[in-house]
């Protein structure tokens, strides 16, 4: 049961912050395709691609949050 709660805690931010989830899934699929197509592309390279994708999604989410704050009339 603890494993199920751990999995929910791991996946919950990907549902709430959907931009991070999209970027993560796209990066994961890209890493898998590159690993199949390019022989020297190993697991470490795949992890790097996914981390860059998650970072990009995080920046996308932060930018959207700032834009939403600005459109509501709040001051940074």
N, C-alpha and C positions, 0 to 999 in steps of 0.2 A: 504494500500500500504506500509505503514511503517513496518507492521508486516512481509510482504514478504521480504523486504530488511533486516530486522533483522534476519530472518531465513537464508537468503543467507550469511550474515556476520557470522552467527554461524556455518554454514556447510562448508564454503569455505576453512578453514584450513584443514578440514578432506579430502578434495579433493586434495589440493596442497601437503599436507604432508600425503601421502597415508599410510605410516607405522603407523602413529598415528590413522588414520581411521580404519585400519584393527584391531589393538589392541583394540580400543574402541568398535568396533562391536563384536569382540570375547568376550570381557569382559561383554558386555551387554547381549549377548545370554547366557553366563555362569551364570550370575546373575539371569536371568529369569528362567533358568532351575533349578538352586539351590532353588529358591523361590518356585517353583512348587513341587519339590521332597522333600525338607527338610522343615518341618513345622516351626521350630524356626527361619529359615532364613528370616529375615524381610527386610523392605525397607532400613533401615540404613546399613545393611550388604551388600545389593545390590549396594548402592551408593559407599560404600568402595571398593567393587570389581571393579566397573567401574572406579573409580579414580585411583586405582592401575594399571588397564589396560592402562588408558591414560598416566600415568606416565611411564610405561614400553615402550609404543609406542614412547613417547617423547625421552626417552633415546636411543631407537633404531634409531630414526631419527637423533639425534645428533651424534651418533657413525658413521652412514652412511655418514653424512656431513663431519666429520673429516677424514674418510677414503678417501672420494672423494678429499678433499683438499690435503691430503698426496700424492695421486696418480697423482695429477696435478703438483707436484713438488714444491708446496708452503711450506714455513716454518711456523710452529705454533708460 
